[in-house]
Amino acid sequence: MRLFAAVLPSSAAVEELAAEVDLLRALPGAGDLRWTGRPGWHFTLAFMGEVDEALLPELRTRLARAAHRTAPFPLRLHGGGRFGRRVLWAGAAGGLDEMRLLADRADAAARRSGVPMDEHRRYQAHLTVARGRTDAVDLRPFVERLREFEGSRWEVDALTLVRSNLPGGGAAGRGPRYETAGSWALGGAS
């Protein structure tokens, strides 16, 4: 199964971002982007790719330990940017050091569980809101608009393991469907 560890935004944060995305979708060129949906919004901490089911018990144990060792922390959606010419994202502010630490711990948990992970890179908190259908899309007006975006603060209190189900049959324009495969309270969270 295709898995990743993530922080999920609060429902209030999702609503705030949805209102901002509605404004972005009214900008010229918005039709050239594939917009991600609210149910899929997340901050990926560690992408694991295809994971053998036999590794799941150990992975879950180690992710629970990583969560327990990490205190809850404040976060808010803040600004945005792009990766290359194709990916538009919303950023985060607040407990970024804590989120990087949780990302490092999730990555280590996966490695120690036997999940073959890509080379470890410095974590950059981002939530993907759209992808360009081609490299010809000019993301600059969208990034400029997102630059001013400020969401409300919420408390990150859980580490979530998410299963990504890719659309079958090569369904054009359909993105993956996500389901929670496990969730653990951060240390001190009820």
C-alpha positions in Angstrom: 0.0 0.0 0.0 1.1 3.6 -0.7 1.7 5.4 2.5 2.9 8.7 4.0 3.0 10.3 7.4 1.2 13.7 7.7 -0.1 16.5 9.7 -3.7 17.3 8.9 -5.0 20.9 9.2 -7.9 21.7 11.5 -11.4 21.9 10.0 -11.3 25.7 10.6 -7.9 25.9 8.7 -9.4 23.9 5.8 -12.4 26.3 5.6 -10.1 29.4 5.6 -7.9 27.9 2.9 -11.0 26.9 0.9 -12.2 30.5 0.8 -8.7 31.6 -0.4 -8.6 28.9 -3.1 -12.1 30.0 -4.3 -10.5 33.5 -4.9 -7.5 31.9 -6.7 -9.8 29.9 -8.9 -11.3 33.1 -10.2 -7.9 34.4 -11.5 -7.1 34.2 -15.2 -5.4 30.9 -16.0 -7.0 29.0 -13.1 -8.6 26.6 -15.6 -5.1 25.4 -16.6 -4.5 24.1 -13.0 -5.7 20.8 -11.4 -6.9 21.9 -8.0 -6.5 19.6 -5.0 -9.6 18.9 -3.0 -10.3 19.7 0.7 -10.4 16.0 1.7 -6.8 15.6 0.5 -5.2 18.7 2.1 -2.3 17.7 4.3 1.3 18.5 5.2 3.3 15.4 4.2 6.0 14.7 6.8 7.5 11.5 5.3 6.5 9.9 2.0 7.0 6.2 2.1 5.7 5.0 -1.2 4.7 1.4 -1.5 5.0 -0.3 1.8 4.8 -4.1 2.3 1.9 -5.0 4.6 4.3 -7.1 6.7 6.1 -3.9 7.8 2.9 -2.2 9.1 2.9 -3.5 12.7 6.5 -2.3 13.3 5.8 1.0 11.4 2.8 1.7 13.5 4.7 1.0 16.7 7.5 3.3 15.7 5.2 6.1 14.5 3.3 5.9 17.8 6.7 6.3 19.6 7.6 9.3 17.4 4.3 11.0 18.2 4.6 10.3 21.9 8.1 11.9 21.9 6.8 15.1 20.2 4.8 17.8 22.1 1.8 19.4 20.5 2.7 22.6 18.7 1.0 25.7 17.2 0.6 26.0 13.4 -1.2 28.2 10.9 -1.5 28.4 7.2 0.7 31.2 6.0 1.6 32.5 2.5 2.4 30.2 -0.3 4.8 29.5 -3.2 5.6 27.2 -6.0 7.9 24.3 -6.8 9.1 24.7 -10.4 6.5 25.6 -12.9 3.9 23.1 -11.9 3.1 23.0 -8.1 1.3 25.7 -6.2 1.3 25.4 -2.4 0.2 27.1 0.8 2.8 27.5 3.5 2.8 27.3 7.2 4.0 29.4 10.2 4.3 28.8 13.9 5.9 25.6 15.2 8.0 24.9 12.1 10.9 23.6 14.1 8.6 21.2 15.9 7.1 20.1 12.6 10.6 19.5 11.1 11.4 17.4 14.2 8.2 15.4 13.7 9.0 14.9 10.0 12.5 13.7 10.9 11.1 11.3 13.5 8.5 9.9 11.0 11.2 9.4 8.4 13.4 7.6 11.0 10.4 5.5 12.1 9.9 4.4 8.5 13.6 3.6 7.9 13.9 1.6 11.2 10.8 -0.3 10.2 12.4 -1.5 7.0 10.7 0.9 4.6 13.1 1.9 1.8 13.0 5.7 1.9 14.4 8.1 -0.6 17.4 10.2 0.4 16.5 12.4 3.4 16.0 16.1 2.5 15.5 19.1 4.7 11.8 19.4 5.4 9.8 22.3 3.9 6.2 22.6 5.2 3.8 23.0 2.4 0.2 22.0 1.5 -0.3 21.5 -2.3 -3.3 23.4 -3.6 -2.9 23.0 -7.4 -0.7 21.5 -10.1 -0.2 22.9 -13.5 -1.4 20.7 -16.4 1.7 21.9 -18.4 4.9 23.9 -17.7 3.3 26.8 -19.7 1.0 27.8 -16.8 2.2 31.0 -15.1 2.0 30.4 -11.4 3.2 33.9 -10.4 -0.2 35.6 -10.1 -1.4 32.8 -7.8 1.8 32.9 -5.7 1.4 36.7 -5.4 -2.1 36.3 -4.2 -1.2 33.6 -1.7 1.7 35.6 -0.3 -0.8 37.7 1.7 -2.7 34.7 3.1 -2.8 34.3 6.8 -4.8 31.6 8.5 -5.8 31.2 12.1 -3.6 29.3 14.6 -4.5 25.8 15.6 -2.8 23.2 17.7 -1.2 20.2 16.0 -2.0 17.3 18.3 -1.6 14.2 16.1 0.6 12.4 13.7 -1.4 10.6 11.0 -0.5 7.7 8.7 -2.3 8.1 5.4 -2.9 5.6 2.6 -3.0 7.1 -0.9 -5.3 5.2 -3.3 -4.5 6.1 -6.8 -7.4 6.4 -9.3 -7.8 3.2 -11.3 -8.1 2.8 -15.0 -6.1 6.0 -15.8 -9.0 8.2 -14.9 -8.0 11.6 -16.4 -8.2 14.6 -14.0 -8.8 12.4 -10.9 -6.4 12.7 -8.0 -5.7 10.1 -5.3 -8.2 9.3 -2.6 -6.8 9.4 0.9 -7.7 7.4 4.0 -6.4 7.3 7.5 -4.4 4.2 8.2 -3.4 5.2 11.8 -3.3 8.3 14.0 -1.4 8.9 17.2 -1.7 11.8 19.7 1.3 13.9 20.2 2.9 13.7 23.6 0.8 15.4 26.2 -2.3 15.5 23.9 -5.4 13.9 25.1 
